[in-house]
Amino acid sequence: SAKGTTERHGRNVKAKSGLNRAILEQGWYEMRRQLEYKQLWRGGQVLAIPPAYTSQKCACCGYTAKENRQSQSQFECLECGYTANADINGARNILAAGHAVLACGGRVQ
């Protein structure tokens, strides 16, 4: 078992964590592959937007701070006072980043 305590570590933890990572990475790869295939078939495209700071950036004013994230589920901008579900705010930031890439004809940074 990989479970354990700080005093008594589980068995094969390193090997199992590596296996779990490989399984998770394969799942995301397959999902992205399918999305790209379907979009190519429909004439669309898939953009991979880096998630860095998307959960800390305000979708209204652009202010970024770790403290904007009140909890796992709640976002409140310290600059403009905008409040929203944290996932909705992050999704709006990712959508805006994708639109910026498409509008400027550039690449994802």
N, C-alpha and C positions, 0 to 999 in steps of 0.2 A: 504494500500500500504506500502511496505517496504522502498520505496524511501523517502528521506527527506534531510534536510540540517543540518548543525551543530547546528543551532538555534532551528529548529523544526524537531525533529526526526520522522521517519516514524512509522507506527503502526505495532506491532507484529514482529519487526525486529528479535529478538532473536529466536522466534518460527520458523519463515520462514527460517532463516539461518540454523537452525538445520535440518529442513525438506530438504532443498537443499543439505546439507552435506550428509544426509542419502540416498538421491536419487543418488548422485554422487558415493558414496561408493558402493551402490548396483550395479551400472552400471559397475564399475571396477571389482567387485567381479565376476559378471556374465561373463565378457569378459575373465578373468583369468580362471574361471571354464571351459569355452568352449575350451580355448587354451590347458589346461591340458588334457581334455578329448580327443581332436583331436590328440595331441602328443602321448598320451598313445595308442591310436588306431593305429597310424603310427609307434610306436616304438621309439619315441623321448622323450624329456623331456623339461620342462619349468623351467628356473631359474629366480628368482626374485633378481635382482641386486640393491642394495641400490643406489639411485641417488646422494647421497651427494658428492659434489665437481666435479661431472662428467662434468659440464659445465665450470669449472674453470681450469681443468687439461689439459695440452697439450697432445694430443694424440701421438705426436712425441717424445718429450723428457721427459715427465712426470712432468714438472714443474707446480706447482699449485699456483695460485694467483688470487685473486678477480679482479685485474687490467687486467688480460688476456682477460676478457670479455669486449670488447670495447663498445658494444651495445647489444640489445636484439638478434640481428641476426649475429653479427660479432665477431669472435674470433681471437686474435693475441697474440701469446706467447711472453712475454717480455724477455724470456731467449734465445730461439733459433730463433725467428722471424717467426715461422710457422703461416700462416693465413688460415682461412677456415670459412665456414658458421658455426655458433655456434652449430646448431643442428647436423650437420655432425660430428663435433669434439666430441660432447657429445655421439653420437651414437657409434663412434669408441672406446671411453673409456669404454662404457657399454659392447660392444662386446669383448674387450680385457679382461675385468674383468670376463666375462662369460667363455672365453677360459681358463683363469688361473684357475678358479674353476674346470672345466672339466679336465684339464691337471694334476692337482694335486690331483684329487679325493677328494677334500675337500668340505667344506660347504661354503655357502655365508655368509660373516661376516657382 
